[in-house]
Amino acid sequence: MSTMVKTIIEVAYIVVSIAIVIVVLMQEGKSSGLGAVTGSADTYWSKNKGRSAEGKLVRITTVLGALYIIGSLVLCKYMA
């Protein structure tokens, strides 16, 4: 593998790493507080989070996590 391709993969890996940190920090906490005790945690908002901005952040985190793992495997294989 050429030096240029290795450099591109390394830069992409760093960008994905920074992006995943930013997206995870943008997400809200998963604790439902006392609403879970009283049963009021099942609101319209909590049932439809997949279509909200929070749901999009979860999907972006999943994609970035997969890219991070794939990048790790590629770098381990070709950097050794």
GROMACS elastic network, one bead per residue, 0.5 to 0.9 nm:
[ bonds ]
;  ai    aj funct       b0    kb
    1     4     6  0.83839   500
    1     5     6  0.66816   500
    1     6     6  0.70037   500
    1    78     6  0.75354   500
    2     5     6  0.54709   500
    2     6     6  0.64722   500
    2     7     6  0.88001   500
    3     6     6  0.51309   500
    3     7     6  0.61927   500
    3     8     6  0.87106   500
    4     7     6  0.51028   500
    4     8     6  0.62669   500
    4     9     6  0.87123   500
    5     8     6  0.50772   500
    5     9     6  0.62059   500
    5    10     6  0.85959   500
    6     9     6  0.51478   500
    6    10     6  0.61373   500
    6    11     6  0.86436   500
    6    75     6  0.82364   500
    6    78     6  0.81742   500
    6    79     6  0.81618   500
    7    10     6  0.50774   500
    7    11     6  0.61433   500
    7    12     6  0.85479   500
    8    11     6  0.52099   500
    8    12     6  0.61161   500
    8    13     6  0.85226   500
    9    12     6  0.51295   500
    9    13     6  0.60713   500
    9    14     6  0.86774   500
    9    71     6  0.75734   500
    9    74     6  0.84531   500
    9    75     6  0.76665   500
   10    13     6  0.50206   500
   10    14     6  0.62717   500
   10    15     6  0.86924   500
   10    71     6  0.84308   500
   10    75     6  0.76798   500
   11    14     6  0.51206   500
   11    15     6  0.62276   500
   11    16     6  0.86613   500
   12    15     6  0.50561   500
   12    16     6  0.61535   500
   12    17     6  0.85366   500
   12    71     6  0.83368   500
   13    16     6  0.51513   500
   13    17     6  0.61115   500
   13    18     6  0.87120   500
   13    67     6  0.82645   500
   13    68     6  0.67841   500
   13    71     6  0.60202   500
   13    72     6  0.78740   500
   13    75     6  0.88073   500
   14    18     6  0.62421   500
   14    19     6  0.85339   500
   15    18     6  0.52456   500
   15    19     6  0.60609   500
   15    20     6  0.86140   500
   16    20     6  0.60651   500
   16    21     6  0.86379   500
   16    64     6  0.64064   500
   16    65     6  0.84494   500
   16    67     6  0.72510   500
   16    68     6  0.64225   500
   16    71     6  0.88658   500
   17    20     6  0.53517   500
   17    21     6  0.64584   500
   17    22     6  0.88568   500
   17    64     6  0.81193   500
   17    65     6  0.87550   500
   17    68     6  0.67985   500
   18    21     6  0.52537   500
   18    22     6  0.63405   500
   18    23     6  0.87636   500
   19    22     6  0.51409   500
   19    23     6  0.61317   500
   19    24     6  0.85516   500
   19    61     6  0.88436   500
   19    64     6  0.75903   500
   20    23     6  0.51543   500
   20    24     6  0.60392   500
   20    25     6  0.85090   500
   20    60     6  0.83433   500
   20    61     6  0.62334   500
   20    64     6  0.59363   500
   20    65     6  0.70713   500
   20    68     6  0.84749   500
   21    24     6  0.52826   500
   21    25     6  0.62027   500
   21    26     6  0.87244   500
   22    25     6  0.51914   500
   22    26     6  0.62853   500
   23    26     6  0.50927   500
   23    27     6  0.66316   500
   23    57     6  0.65444   500
   23    58     6  0.84815   500
   23    60     6  0.75454   500
   23    61     6  0.64347   500
   24    27     6  0.54566   500
   24    28     6  0.86718   500
   24    57     6  0.78968   500
   24    58     6  0.83817   500
   24    61     6  0.67950   500
   25    28     6  0.80182   500
   26    54     6  0.89049   500
   26    57     6  0.78849   500
   27    30     6  0.88536   500
   27    54     6  0.65911   500
   27    57     6  0.67144   500
   27    58     6  0.78107   500
   28    31     6  0.89292   500
   28    54     6  0.74966   500
   29    32     6  0.82591   500
   31    36     6  0.87477   500
   32    35     6  0.58210   500
   32    36     6  0.58565   500
   32    41     6  0.64966   500
   33    36     6  0.62646   500
   33    37     6  0.79642   500
   33    41     6  0.85490   500
   34    37     6  0.53218   500
   34    38     6  0.67249   500
   34    39     6  0.86807   500
   34    40     6  0.85348   500
   34    41     6  0.83874   500
   35    38     6  0.53439   500
   35    39     6  0.58559   500
   35    42     6  0.84662   500
   36    39     6  0.52096   500
   36    40     6  0.64229   500
   36    41     6  0.52192   500
   36    42     6  0.82973   500
   37    40     6  0.78344   500
   37    41     6  0.82924   500
   38    41     6  0.77376   500
   39    42     6  0.67080   500
   40    43     6  0.65680   500
   41    46     6  0.70760   500
   42    45     6  0.79843   500
   42    46     6  0.59449   500
   42    47     6  0.65779   500
   43    46     6  0.52511   500
   43    47     6  0.62921   500
   43    48     6  0.86934   500
   44    47     6  0.52530   500
   44    48     6  0.62194   500
   44    49     6  0.86538   500
   45    48     6  0.53412   500
   45    49     6  0.60869   500
   45    52     6  0.86850   500
   46    49     6  0.55147   500
   46    50     6  0.88319   500
   47    50     6  0.78916   500
   48    51     6  0.59248   500
   48    52     6  0.70188   500
   48    55     6  0.84376   500
   49    52     6  0.50010   500
   49    53     6  0.76365   500
   49    54     6  0.62440   500
   49    55     6  0.51914   500
   49    56     6  0.86264   500
   50    53     6  0.79975   500
   50    54     6  0.71570   500
   50    56     6  0.68387   500
   50    58     6  0.83239   500
   50    59     6  0.86591   500
   51    54     6  0.79499   500
   51    55     6  0.57763   500
   51    56     6  0.70721   500
   52    55     6  0.51801   500
   52    56     6  0.64581   500
   52    57     6  0.87944   500
   53    56     6  0.50550   500
   53    57     6  0.62684   500
   53    58     6  0.87407   500
   54    57     6  0.50667   500
   54    58     6  0.63433   500
   54    59     6  0.88031   500
   55    58     6  0.50811   500
   55    59     6  0.63731   500
   55    60     6  0.86697   500
   56    59     6  0.50945   500
   56    60     6  0.61042   500
   56    61     6  0.85023   500
   57    60     6  0.50097   500
   57    61     6  0.60311   500
   57    62     6  0.85774   500
   58    61     6  0.50709   500
   58    62     6  0.62649   500
   58    63     6  0.87818   500
   59    62     6  0.50525   500
   59    63     6  0.62964   500
   59    64     6  0.85991   500
   60    63     6  0.51480   500
   60    64     6  0.60466   500
   60    65     6  0.84028   500
   61    64     6  0.51089   500
   61    65     6  0.59190   500
   61    66     6  0.85543   500
   62    65     6  0.50773   500
   62    66     6  0.62654   500
   62    67     6  0.86846   500
   63    66     6  0.51598   500
   63    67     6  0.62354   500
   63    68     6  0.85680   500
   64    68     6  0.60036   500
   64    69     6  0.86462   500
   65    69     6  0.62890   500
   65    70     6  0.86287   500
   66    69     6  0.51980   500
   66    70     6  0.61739   500
   66    71     6  0.84690   500
   67    70     6  0.50679   500
   67    71     6  0.59075   500
   67    72     6  0.84473   500
   68    71     6  0.50450   500
   68    72     6  0.61051   500
   68    73     6  0.86996   500
   69    72     6  0.50188   500
   69    73     6  0.62950   500
   69    74     6  0.86491   500
   70    73     6  0.51655   500
   70    74     6  0.61758   500
   70    75     6  0.85727   500
   71    74     6  0.50789   500
   71    75     6  0.60179   500
   71    76     6  0.84454   500
   72    75     6  0.51885   500
   72    76     6  0.60406   500
   72    77     6  0.85620   500
   73    76     6  0.51127   500
   73    77     6  0.61241   500
   73    78     6  0.86242   500
   74    77     6  0.52359   500
   74    78     6  0.61404   500
   74    79     6  0.81491   500
   75    78     6  0.53539   500
   75    79     6  0.54410   500
   75    80     6  0.81413   500
   76    79     6  0.54915   500
   76    80     6  0.62399   500
   77    80     6  0.61095   500
